[in-house]
Amino acid sequence: MKERFMNAMQKFSKAIFVPVLILPIAGILIAVGNIFTNQGLIERFPFMNNPITIGFGTILSSSLVPILTNLGIIFCVGIALGLAKKKKAEAAFTSVLVYLIFLNAMNKFMELRGILADAENLRGTGQQMVLGVQVLDMGVFLGIILGLLTAYIFNKFIDTEFKNAFQVYGGARFVFIVLIPLVVFLAILLTYIWPVVQSGINNLGLIIQRSGNFGLFLYGMLERLLIITGLHHLVYTPFLYTSLGGVAEIGGEIFEGARNIYFAEMADPSISILSSSVIWDARGIAKMFGLIGACLAMYSTAKSEKKARARAVLLPAAVTSFTAGVTEPIEFSFMFISPLLFVIHSVLSGLSMVVLNILGSRAIGPNGIIDFLLYNLPLGIGKTRWPIYIFVGVLFFVIYFLVFRTLILKLNLKTIGREDTEETKLYSKKEYVNRKESEKKDSNVEDLSESIVNYLGGKENILSVDNCYTRLRLKINDVDLINENLLKEETNAKAVIKSGNNIQVVYGVEVKKIREKLDKYLETVVE
């Protein structure tokens, strides 16, 4: 039961990442639009005071903000797409139909019950206009529920075929036929159930809000601790995109979730200081500063004869974390070797958010320095107080360095460059250089796929292959056939995580390219 639950959660975590990855792009472009409409910048640079640039910025921001108010359908399509085992395009199309059916079914049933509120004043009624249809305000949860339902029915019935005259009703059409009564029934059922659920969600948000910095600390700590399971997306997503992260009215529209509130306020010139939602996206302190201090501590404590190897491992990992916010190459370098350091890292990540909150910074930096500059600098110092963010970042760089260095030396922890074996746990400088050279040659990439398959026990041992942002996610027939050491040494995997028959092989941001080559290899190889 535990294995099945973890398998389901990992699949859901991967699927929910499909829409989540799109939203920061919208946020960045809203920030770009804000540059051209920012009154402070216009006053400072008079050449920006013209209808062309101001009009461009206004159109850009205004066209993207509606994405934040229609997250339900975005998550519905993204989850159905991510969880469908085959014919993903048809699954995504079906999810759109399901979403439209649900909205209109719920609206009509609420009308028959006589519970539709006055459409001119929906504030405080628990109802909302969604794609022009008045329904209960379920926010992103509606998209998640319908996306999961669509994916489940799609995977179960997509291979159903009929003969003769009924042949046309097989496959995706039969899936749609099955879904229609289910969705209508669900719309009726949730009309009764959702008000109770929403009350519970609101109360949970209030508990977190009233617990203040303690709740913020728990959020920041758990978001890091769960990275070992690949389920950390499930911690921050509800706070960033649902009412758990706050509710605010901006420009006459209601926005839910810390990230959505932030983006909406970015696009509103009348707001001078960004509001304090329950949780906001302040994960960048650990990514941009803290883990860099940890890398420096590991390098400074490495044995003299292994410093070159340690530098070859830690330097690219630190650059990736600082610029792109991808932390797993660093975290997996000490997560299993010295679990205490990983716990300390999680605690410090939570504390960094508390310190930012106490000092009143509203800046965000979820994915490294590039995002930080694009999100915060155009808004000016007064609106985000981003210099406080930099100050806290430098402070935690020092704290990470001192704490990691002290613990490594006092407890003789076997971090990178301190192993008792001749080789480092990840890869040597020579191997790193060879990997970079091989990446330039397509033929060598195929050789990497062959190695991955061999060290996973062969093609017949691989039941399914998927990936998220940094990891290959596989279902394996016999985990005993996996050669974990060779996966790390020969294919440069950062870590191999086993949970029953579910395997995660961590490669970093290049995993998408690895997955594409692996799929092609698996299609052509003959056992």
C-alpha positions in Angstrom: 0.0 0.0 0.0 2.8 2.4 0.9 4.6 1.7 -2.4 1.4 2.3 -4.4 0.8 5.5 -2.5 4.3 6.8 -3.1 4.1 5.8 -6.8 0.9 7.7 -7.2 2.2 10.8 -5.4 5.4 10.8 -7.5 3.4 10.6 -10.7 1.1 13.4 -9.5 4.1 15.5 -8.4 5.6 15.1 -11.9 2.3 15.9 -13.6 1.6 19.1 -11.6 5.0 20.4 -12.7 3.7 20.7 -16.3 1.5 23.8 -15.5 3.8 25.0 -12.7 6.7 25.5 -15.1 4.6 27.7 -17.4 3.5 30.1 -14.8 6.9 31.7 -14.0 7.2 32.6 -17.7 4.0 34.6 -17.4 5.3 36.2 -14.3 8.6 37.2 -16.0 6.7 38.7 -18.9 4.4 40.6 -16.5 7.6 42.0 -15.0 8.8 43.0 -18.4 5.5 44.8 -19.1 5.8 46.5 -15.7 9.2 48.0 -16.8 7.5 50.0 -19.5 4.6 51.2 -17.3 6.6 51.8 -14.1 6.1 55.5 -13.2 9.4 55.7 -11.4 11.3 54.5 -14.5 9.3 56.7 -16.8 10.2 59.8 -14.7 13.8 58.8 -14.6 14.1 58.0 -18.3 11.9 60.5 -20.2 12.3 58.6 -23.5 10.1 55.9 -22.1 7.2 58.4 -21.8 5.6 57.7 -25.1 2.4 55.9 -26.1 4.3 53.1 -27.9 6.3 51.7 -25.0 3.6 52.4 -22.4 1.0 50.8 -24.7 3.3 47.8 -25.2 3.8 47.3 -21.5 0.1 47.7 -20.7 -0.9 45.2 -23.4 1.8 42.7 -22.3 0.8 42.8 -18.6 -2.9 42.9 -19.2 -2.8 40.0 -21.6 -0.9 37.7 -19.2 -2.6 38.5 -15.9 -5.8 36.6 -16.9 -3.6 33.4 -16.8 -3.5 33.9 -13.1 -7.3 34.1 -12.8 -7.9 31.0 -14.9 -5.5 28.5 -13.3 -8.2 25.9 -13.0 -8.3 25.0 -16.7 -4.5 25.3 -17.0 -3.9 22.8 -14.2 -6.7 20.6 -15.6 -5.1 20.3 -19.0 -1.5 20.1 -17.5 -2.3 17.3 -15.1 -4.3 15.3 -17.7 -1.5 15.7 -20.1 1.2 14.7 -17.6 -0.7 11.6 -16.3 -1.9 10.2 -19.6 0.1 7.1 -20.5 -0.5 7.5 -24.2 -2.1 9.8 -26.7 -1.4 12.8 -24.5 -2.8 15.3 -26.9 -6.2 13.6 -27.0 -6.1 13.5 -23.2 -5.5 17.2 -23.0 -8.3 17.9 -25.5 -10.7 15.7 -23.5 -9.8 17.6 -20.3 -10.9 20.9 -21.9 -14.3 19.4 -22.8 -14.6 18.0 -19.3 -13.9 21.4 -17.7 -16.5 23.1 -19.8 -19.1 20.4 -19.0 -18.4 20.7 -15.3 -18.8 24.5 -15.2 -22.1 24.5 -17.0 -23.5 21.5 -15.1 -22.7 23.1 -11.7 -24.1 26.5 -12.8 -27.4 25.0 -14.0 -27.8 22.9 -10.8 -27.0 25.9 -8.6 -29.6 27.8 -10.6 -32.2 25.0 -10.1 -31.5 25.1 -6.4 -31.8 28.8 -6.3 -28.4 29.4 -4.7 -26.8 31.5 -7.4 -25.7 34.8 -5.9 -26.1 38.2 -7.5 -23.5 38.2 -10.4 -22.8 41.9 -9.9 -21.5 41.4 -6.3 -19.9 38.0 -5.7 -17.5 39.2 -3.0 -17.8 37.0 0.1 -20.3 34.6 -1.5 -17.9 31.8 -2.2 -18.9 32.0 -5.9 -16.9 33.2 -8.9 -17.1 33.8 -12.6 -15.0 31.1 -14.4 -14.7 31.5 -18.2 -17.9 33.5 -18.0 -19.8 30.9 -16.0 -20.9 31.5 -12.4 -19.9 28.6 -10.2 -18.6 27.8 -6.7 -15.1 29.3 -6.2 -12.9 26.2 -6.3 -9.9 27.9 -7.8 -7.0 25.7 -8.9 -8.5 22.7 -6.9 -11.2 22.4 -9.6 -8.5 21.9 -12.3 -6.6 19.4 -10.2 -9.7 17.3 -9.5 -10.9 17.3 -13.1 -7.4 16.7 -14.4 -7.0 13.6 -12.1 -10.5 12.3 -13.1 -9.8 12.8 -16.8 -6.4 11.1 -16.6 -7.8 8.1 -14.7 -10.7 7.4 -17.0 -8.6 8.1 -20.1 -5.9 5.6 -19.1 -8.5 3.0 -18.1 -10.7 3.2 -21.3 -8.5 4.6 -24.1 -7.8 1.2 -25.6 -11.6 0.3 -25.7 -12.6 -0.5 -29.3 -15.9 -1.6 -30.9 -16.7 -3.4 -34.1 -18.9 -2.6 -37.0 -21.1 0.5 -36.8 -20.0 1.3 -33.2 -16.3 1.4 -34.2 -16.4 5.2 -34.4 -17.2 5.4 -30.7 -14.0 3.6 -29.5 -10.9 5.1 -28.0 -10.9 8.7 -26.9 -14.6 9.1 -27.9 -15.6 6.3 -25.5 -13.5 8.0 -22.8 -15.6 11.2 -23.4 -18.8 9.2 -23.3 -17.9 7.7 -19.9 -16.8 11.0 -18.5 -20.0 13.0 -19.3 -22.2 11.4 -16.6 -19.4 11.2 -14.1 -18.6 14.9 -14.5 -22.2 16.0 -14.3 -22.7 13.8 -11.1 -19.4 15.3 -9.7 -20.7 18.9 -10.4 -23.9 18.1 -8.4 -22.0 16.4 -5.6 -19.5 19.2 -5.2 -22.2 21.7 -5.0 -23.0 20.2 -1.6 -19.5 19.2 -0.5 -17.2 22.0 -1.6 -18.5 24.7 0.8 -17.5 22.4 3.6 -14.1 21.7 2.0 -13.5 25.4 1.3 -14.3 26.2 5.0 -11.6 23.7 6.0 -9.1 25.2 3.6 -9.8 28.7 4.8 -9.4 27.6 8.4 -6.1 25.9 7.6 -4.9 29.1 6.0 -5.9 31.0 9.1 -4.0 28.6 11.3 -0.9 29.0 9.3 -1.3 32.8 9.2 -1.9 33.0 12.9 1.1 30.8 13.6 3.1 33.5 11.9 6.8 32.9 11.6 6.5 29.3 13.0 4.2 28.4 10.1 6.5 30.0 7.7 9.5 28.1 9.1 7.6 24.8 8.8 6.8 25.5 5.2 10.4 26.4 4.3 11.8 23.4 6.1 9.4 20.8 4.7 9.8 22.2 1.2 13.5 21.2 1.3 13.1 18.0 3.4 10.7 16.4 0.8 13.1 16.9 -2.1 14.5 13.5 -1.3 11.2 11.9 -2.3 10.6 14.2 -5.3 7.3 15.4 -3.6 8.5 18.9 -2.6 6.3 20.4 -5.4 3.3 19.3 -3.4 4.4 21.5 -0.5 4.8 24.8 -2.2 2.3 24.5 -5.1 -0.9 24.9 -2.9 0.6 27.9 -1.1 1.7 29.6 -4.3 -1.4 29.1 -6.3 -4.4 28.5 -3.9 -6.1 30.4 -1.1 -3.7 28.7 1.4 -1.2 31.3 0.4 -3.5 34.2 0.8 -6.5 36.0 -0.9 -6.4 39.6 -2.1 -8.5 41.9 -4.2 -6.5 43.8 -6.8 -8.0 46.0 -9.5 -11.4 44.7 -8.7 -10.4 41.0 -9.2 -9.8 38.4 -6.5 -6.5 36.6 -6.6 -5.6 33.5 -4.6 -2.1 32.2 -3.8 1.1 34.0 -2.9 2.6 33.9 -6.4 -0.6 35.0 -8.1 -1.0 37.9 -5.6 2.6 38.9 -6.2 2.3 38.9 -10.0 -1.0 40.8 -9.9 0.4 43.5 -7.7 3.5 43.8 -9.9 1.2 44.8 -12.8 -0.8 47.3 -10.7 1.1 50.7 -10.6 -1.2 52.0 -7.9 0.3 49.6 -5.3 3.3 51.0 -3.7 4.3 48.1 -1.4 3.6 44.4 -2.2 1.3 42.9 0.4 2.3 40.2 2.9 0.5 37.0 1.9 0.5 34.0 4.2 3.5 32.4 2.3 5.4 33.9 -0.5 8.1 32.5 -2.8 11.3 33.2 -0.8 13.1 29.9 -1.6 15.9 31.7 -3.4 17.9 32.5 -0.2 19.0 28.8 0.1 19.4 28.4 -3.6 21.3 31.6 -4.5 23.3 32.1 -1.3 23.1 29.3 1.3 24.1 26.3 -0.8 26.9 28.3 -2.3 28.3 28.7 1.2 27.8 25.0 1.7 29.8 24.3 -1.5 32.6 26.6 -0.3 32.6 24.8 3.1 32.9 21.4 1.4 35.7 22.6 -0.9 37.6 24.3 2.0 37.5 21.1 4.0 38.4 18.7 1.2 41.7 16.9 1.4 44.5 18.7 -0.4 45.1 16.0 -2.9 41.3 15.9 -3.8 40.6 19.6 -4.0 40.8 19.6 -7.8 38.3 16.8 -8.0 36.0 18.6 -5.4 36.2 21.8 -7.4 35.3 20.0 -10.6 32.2 18.6 -8.8 31.1 21.6 -6.7 31.8 24.5 -9.0 29.3 23.6 -11.8 26.8 22.6 -9.2 27.1 26.0 -7.4 26.8 27.9 -10.7 23.7 26.0 -11.6 22.1 26.6 -8.2 22.9 30.4 -8.3 21.8 31.1 -11.9 19.0 28.6 -12.4 17.9 27.6 -8.9 18.5 23.9 -9.5 19.8 22.7 -6.2 19.7 18.9 -6.5 23.3 18.4 -7.7 24.5 20.0 -4.5 21.9 18.5 -2.1 22.5 15.0 -3.4 26.2 15.4 -2.9 25.7 15.4 0.9 22.2 14.2 1.4 23.1 10.5 1.8 26.7 10.9 2.8 25.9 13.2 5.7 22.1 13.3 6.4 22.7 15.7 9.3 23.9 18.4 6.9 20.7 17.9 4.8 18.5 18.4 8.0 20.6 21.5 8.9 20.1 22.8 5.3 16.3 22.3 5.6 16.2 24.1 8.9 18.3 27.0 7.6 16.0 27.3 4.6 13.0 27.7 6.8 14.8 30.2 9.0 15.8 32.3 6.0 12.2 32.9 5.2 11.4 33.9 8.7 14.2 36.4 8.7 13.0 37.9 5.5 9.5 38.2 6.9 10.7 39.9 10.1 12.7 42.4 8.1 9.8 43.1 5.8 11.3 42.1 2.4 8.7 41.1 -0.3 11.3 40.2 -3.0 11.2 36.7 -4.5 13.9 34.7 -6.2 12.5 31.2 -6.8 14.8 30.1 -9.7 18.1 31.9 -9.2 19.7 35.3 -9.9 18.1 35.7 -13.4 14.6 35.4 -12.0 15.5 37.6 -9.1 16.7 40.4 -11.3 13.7 40.2 -13.7 11.1 40.0 -10.9 12.4 42.6 -8.4 14.6 45.3 -10.0 11.9 46.8 -12.3 9.6 47.3 -9.3 12.1 49.5 -7.5 13.4 49.3 -3.9 10.3 50.6 -2.2 7.9 48.1 -3.6 9.9 44.9 -2.9 12.7 46.0 -0.5 15.0 43.8 -2.5 18.3 45.1 -0.9 17.1 43.4 2.3 16.9 40.1 0.4 20.5 40.5 -0.7 21.6 41.4 2.8 19.8 38.3 4.2 21.3 36.2 1.4 24.9 37.2 2.2 24.2 36.6 5.9 23.0 33.1 5.2 25.9 32.5 2.9 28.2 33.1 5.9 26.0 31.0 8.2 25.9 28.0 5.8 29.6 28.2 5.4 30.4 28.4 9.1 27.9 25.7 10.1 28.8 23.3 7.4 32.5 23.7 7.8 32.3 23.3 11.6 30.2 20.2 11.4 32.3 18.6 8.6 35.5 19.1 10.6 34.1 18.3 14.1 32.2 15.1 13.0 34.7 14.2 10.2 31.8 14.0 7.7 32.7 12.3 4.4 31.6 15.1 2.0 33.0 15.7 -1.5 36.8 15.5 -1.4 36.9 13.9 2.1 36.1 10.3 1.1 38.3 7.4 2.2 38.2 5.9 -1.3 40.3 7.1 -4.2 37.4 8.4 -6.2 34.9 11.1 -5.3 31.3 10.0 -4.9 30.1 11.9 -7.9 32.7 12.2 -10.7 36.3 13.3 -11.1 37.5 16.2 -13.0 38.6 14.0 -15.9 35.2 12.4 -16.0 33.6 15.8 -15.9 35.7 17.0 -18.9 34.9 13.8 -20.8 31.2 14.2 -20.1 31.3 17.8 -21.5 33.1 16.6 -24.6 30.6 13.7 -25.1 27.7 16.1 -24.8 29.0 17.9 -27.9 28.7 14.7 -30.0 25.3 13.2 -30.6 26.8 9.7 -31.1 28.1 9.7 -27.6 24.8 10.7 -26.2 23.4 7.5 -27.6 26.2 5.6 -25.9 25.0 7.2 -22.6 21.5 5.8 -23.3 22.9 2.4 -23.8 24.8 2.6 -20.5 21.7 3.8 -18.7 19.7 0.9 -20.0 22.4 -1.7 -19.2 22.9 -0.4 -15.6 19.1 -0.4 -15.1 19.1 -4.2 -15.8 18.4 -4.1 -19.6 15.4 -3.0 -21.7 13.1 -5.8 -20.4 13.7 -4.6 -16.8 12.4 -1.1 -17.6 8.6 -0.9 -17.4 8.1 2.9 -18.0 10.2 6.0 -18.4 9.3 9.6 -17.5 11.0 12.7 -16.2 10.5 15.8 -14.2 12.7 18.9 -14.2 15.9 17.2 -13.0 15.2 13.4 -12.7 14.5 10.4 -14.7 11.5 8.6 -13.1 11.3 4.9 -14.0 9.3 1.9 -13.0 11.5 -1.2 -12.8 10.6 -4.8 -12.8 13.5 -6.0 -10.6 15.4 -3.4 -8.6 18.1 -5.9 -7.7 19.4 -5.8 -11.3 20.2 -2.1 -11.0 23.9 -1.2 -10.8 23.7 2.1 -8.8 27.4 2.6 -8.6 27.9 2.4 -12.4 24.9 4.6 -13.0 26.7 7.3 -11.0 30.2 6.7 -12.3 29.6 6.0 -16.0 26.4 8.1 -16.7 27.2 11.0 -14.2 23.9 10.5 -12.2 23.9 12.6 -9.1 21.8 10.1 -7.1 19.7 7.1 -7.4 16.5 7.0 -5.3 14.6 3.7 -4.8 11.1 3.4 -3.5 9.8 -0.1 -4.2 9.8 -0.6 -8.0 9.9 3.2 -8.6 13.4 4.6 -9.3 14.5 8.2 -9.6 17.8 8.9 -11.3 18.9 12.5 -10.8 20.8 14.1 -13.6 20.0 17.8 -13.3 18.6 20.2 -15.9 20.0 18.1 -18.9 17.5 15.3 -18.0 15.1 16.2 -20.8 17.7 15.7 -23.4 18.8 12.4 -21.7 15.1 11.3 -21.7 14.6 12.0 -25.4 17.7 10.1 -26.4 16.7 7.2 -24.0 13.3 7.0 -25.6 14.8 6.7 -29.1 17.2 4.1 -27.9 14.6 2.0 -26.3 12.5 2.1 -29.5 15.3 0.7 -31.6 17.2 -1.6 -29.3 16.5 -5.4 -29.7 16.8 -7.7 -26.7 
